[in-house]
Amino acid sequence: MVFRAVLVVCMFMLLLCVLIARIPFKGMGFIPHLKGKIRYIFFALWMPALLSIIGGVLFFAIFPDAYDGELTTLRSIMEEASALEQLEAQGISIRLYLIISTIQAVTIAPFLNMFAALGEEIGWRGVMYPYLKKKLGITKGRIAGGLIWGCWHWPAIILAGYEYGKEYLGAPVLGPIVFCISTVMMGILLDYVYEKTGTIWMPALMHGAINAFTIFAYMSKPEYTDKAILGPAFIGVTGMIPMTVAACIICIRQARIETIENK
């Protein structure tokens, strides 16, 4: 719980840096104008879940023995929090609880997470990405921005076991590398929805949706925790494949647009 609070504080460090540097917020689109762009709200809200589900299914198809139908990990967490008995007293099974949590993760939770994610998005998509895209071009700027975004998380990954734990396959080197790949892909999607809508609230919503959809963290057997670097979450090698495909499609389309414009 304390670690989660620290992570939220760190997300607002980007906003603090922007304020200290006196970078104007003008042009970031705090007042949204979404007429004709409503579809991008659903893109931001549900695309992370869709890509995560495809990636999770792919992981369990490759590693079927990793699937935990008994939800042992979630059950242990609930027991430690003394919440399992309370749920059962209300007639809510552990599976029903997971279903309810998943529904919340694609409806309410992204909007709640959006406000915390906004602190980061102002710094990344609002300030850094536009600068890098201007200097390097859109695609290269997005890639560079994603790498910097990923490196920002390295201390938490290396020192605190953020996302992968401390004893995963290839630790401690592989985690930071794989995470940077995931942030490059996520950054492309987030910047895409930002460019399409012109409002910083949309990448913040999508960022919130990404953070909300954690269902697969509870569906792997405990003995497979050292394989988290492979999946099933989207920050694993297998889990991120659908997101990588989506990001590549965006980059290819952008390259075609730039080719046409340069002719």
C-alpha positions in Angstrom: 0.0 0.0 0.0 2.8 2.4 0.9 4.7 1.5 -2.3 1.6 2.2 -4.4 1.3 5.6 -2.7 5.0 6.4 -3.4 4.4 5.4 -7.1 1.4 7.9 -7.3 3.6 10.6 -5.8 6.3 9.8 -8.4 3.8 10.2 -11.2 3.2 13.8 -10.0 6.9 14.5 -10.0 6.7 15.1 -13.8 4.0 17.8 -13.2 6.2 19.3 -10.5 9.1 19.5 -12.9 7.0 21.2 -15.5 5.8 23.8 -12.9 9.4 24.4 -11.7 10.6 24.9 -15.3 7.7 27.2 -15.9 6.6 25.5 -19.0 3.2 26.8 -20.1 0.2 24.5 -20.1 -1.3 26.3 -23.1 -1.7 24.0 -26.1 -2.0 20.8 -24.1 -5.7 20.7 -24.5 -7.0 20.9 -20.9 -10.3 22.1 -22.4 -11.3 19.1 -24.6 -13.1 19.6 -27.9 -14.2 16.1 -28.8 -16.8 16.7 -31.4 -16.3 14.1 -34.1 -13.7 12.3 -32.0 -15.8 10.4 -29.5 -14.5 7.1 -30.9 -11.1 7.9 -29.4 -12.6 7.9 -25.9 -13.6 4.2 -26.4 -10.2 3.6 -28.0 -8.5 5.0 -24.9 -10.8 3.2 -22.5 -11.0 -0.3 -24.0 -8.0 -0.8 -26.3 -5.6 -1.5 -23.4 -7.9 -4.2 -22.1 -8.4 -5.7 -25.6 -4.7 -5.9 -26.3 -3.9 -7.2 -22.8 -6.5 -10.0 -23.2 -5.1 -11.1 -26.5 -1.6 -11.0 -25.0 -2.7 -13.0 -21.9 -4.4 -15.6 -24.0 -1.3 -15.9 -26.2 0.8 -16.4 -23.1 -1.3 -19.1 -21.6 -1.6 -20.8 -25.1 2.2 -21.0 -25.1 2.6 -21.8 -21.4 -0.7 -23.7 -20.5 0.8 -25.1 -17.3 1.1 -21.5 -15.9 -2.7 -21.0 -15.8 -4.1 -21.1 -12.3 -7.8 -21.9 -12.5 -8.0 -21.8 -8.7 -6.8 -18.2 -8.6 -4.3 -19.1 -5.8 -2.5 -15.8 -5.9 -5.6 -13.7 -5.6 -6.9 -16.0 -2.9 -3.7 -15.5 -0.9 -3.9 -11.7 -1.3 -7.5 -11.6 -0.1 -6.7 -13.9 2.8 -3.8 -11.7 4.0 -6.0 -8.7 3.8 -8.7 -10.6 5.8 -11.1 -9.8 3.0 -11.9 -13.3 1.7 -14.2 -14.2 4.6 -16.1 -10.9 4.2 -16.7 -11.6 0.5 -17.9 -15.2 1.2 -20.2 -13.9 3.9 -21.8 -11.7 1.2 -22.1 -14.6 -1.1 -19.4 -13.4 -3.4 -17.0 -16.1 -4.6 -13.4 -15.3 -5.6 -14.2 -15.8 -9.3 -17.2 -13.5 -9.0 -15.0 -10.9 -7.3 -12.5 -11.1 -10.2 -15.3 -10.6 -12.7 -16.6 -7.6 -10.8 -13.1 -6.2 -10.6 -12.6 -6.7 -14.3 -15.8 -4.9 -15.2 -14.7 -2.0 -13.0 -11.3 -2.0 -14.7 -12.9 -1.2 -18.1 -15.6 1.2 -16.8 -14.9 3.2 -13.6 -11.3 2.5 -12.7 -9.7 4.2 -15.8 -11.5 7.5 -15.1 -10.3 7.3 -11.4 -6.8 6.5 -12.4 -6.8 9.2 -15.0 -6.2 11.9 -12.5 -3.1 10.3 -11.1 -1.9 9.5 -14.7 -2.4 13.1 -15.7 0.6 14.1 -13.6 2.8 11.9 -15.7 1.1 12.6 -19.0 1.7 16.4 -18.7 5.4 15.7 -18.5 5.7 13.0 -21.1 3.0 13.5 -23.8 2.4 17.1 -23.0 6.0 18.4 -23.0 8.7 15.8 -23.8 7.1 14.0 -26.7 6.3 17.2 -28.7 9.9 18.4 -28.2 11.5 15.0 -29.3 9.1 14.7 -32.3 10.1 18.2 -33.4 13.8 17.4 -33.1 13.8 13.8 -34.4 10.6 13.3 -36.3 7.4 11.8 -35.1 8.3 8.1 -35.1 11.9 8.5 -33.8 10.7 11.0 -31.3 8.1 8.6 -29.9 10.6 5.8 -29.7 13.1 8.1 -27.8 10.4 9.3 -25.6 9.3 5.7 -24.7 12.9 4.8 -23.9 13.2 7.8 -21.5 9.9 7.0 -20.0 11.0 3.4 -19.4 14.3 4.4 -17.8 12.4 6.6 -15.4 11.1 3.4 -13.9 14.5 1.6 -13.6 15.1 2.5 -9.9 11.8 1.0 -8.9 12.3 -2.1 -11.1 15.9 -2.8 -10.0 15.7 -1.8 -6.3 12.1 -2.6 -5.4 11.2 -5.3 -7.9 8.5 -3.2 -9.6 6.4 -5.2 -12.1 8.7 -8.3 -12.3 9.8 -9.0 -8.7 13.5 -9.5 -7.9 14.0 -13.1 -8.9 12.6 -13.2 -12.4 14.2 -14.9 -15.4 17.2 -12.7 -16.4 17.2 -10.5 -13.3 18.2 -7.8 -12.8 19.2 -6.9 -16.4 16.4 -8.2 -18.6 13.6 -6.5 -16.7 14.6 -2.9 -17.4 15.2 -3.7 -21.0 11.9 -5.4 -21.6 10.0 -2.7 -19.6 11.6 0.0 -21.9 10.3 -1.9 -25.0 6.8 -2.0 -23.4 6.9 1.8 -22.7 8.0 2.5 -26.2 4.9 0.6 -27.5 2.6 2.2 -24.9 4.0 5.6 -25.6 3.2 5.3 -29.3 -0.4 4.4 -28.5 -0.8 7.1 -25.9 0.7 9.8 -28.2 -1.4 8.6 -31.1 -4.6 9.2 -29.1 -3.2 12.5 -27.9 -2.6 13.7 -31.5 -6.0 12.5 -32.7 -7.9 14.3 -29.9 -5.7 17.3 -29.0 -6.5 16.9 -25.3 -4.1 15.7 -22.6 -7.1 14.0 -20.9 -7.2 11.2 -23.5 -3.7 9.8 -23.0 -4.3 10.2 -19.3 -7.5 8.2 -19.6 -5.7 5.5 -21.6 -2.8 5.5 -19.2 -5.4 5.0 -16.4 -6.9 2.2 -18.3 -3.6 0.5 -18.7 -2.9 0.7 -15.0 -6.4 -0.5 -14.2 -6.4 -3.8 -16.2 -4.3 -6.1 -14.0 -6.5 -9.3 -14.2 -3.6 -11.4 -15.5 -1.5 -10.7 -12.5 -3.8 -13.1 -10.6 -4.1 -15.9 -13.2 -0.6 -17.3 -13.1 0.4 -20.0 -10.7 2.6 -18.8 -7.8 5.5 -21.0 -9.0 5.5 -19.1 -12.3 6.1 -15.7 -10.8 9.8 -15.8 -11.9 8.4 -16.0 -15.5 6.7 -12.6 -15.2 9.2 -11.2 -17.6 7.5 -13.4 -20.3 3.9 -12.5 -19.4 1.0 -12.8 -19.2 0.8 -9.0 -18.4 1.5 -6.6 -21.3 4.9 -5.7 -19.7 6.1 -9.3 -20.5 7.7 -10.4 -23.7 4.7 -12.5 -24.8 2.0 -10.3 -23.4 3.2 -7.2 -25.2 3.0 -8.8 -28.7 -0.5 -7.4 -29.5 0.5 -4.0 -28.3 3.6 -4.1 -30.3 1.6 -5.0 -33.5 -0.8 -2.1 -32.8 2.2 0.3 -32.3 3.9 -0.9 -35.5 0.7 -0.3 -37.5 0.5 3.3 -36.2 4.2 3.8 -37.1 3.8 2.4 -40.6 0.8 4.6 -41.3 2.6 7.6 -40.0 5.6 6.8 -42.3 3.2 6.7 -45.3 1.7 10.0 -44.4 5.2 11.6 -44.0 6.2 10.1 -47.4 3.2 11.6 -49.1 3.7 15.0 -47.5 7.4 15.1 -48.6 6.6 14.4 -52.2 
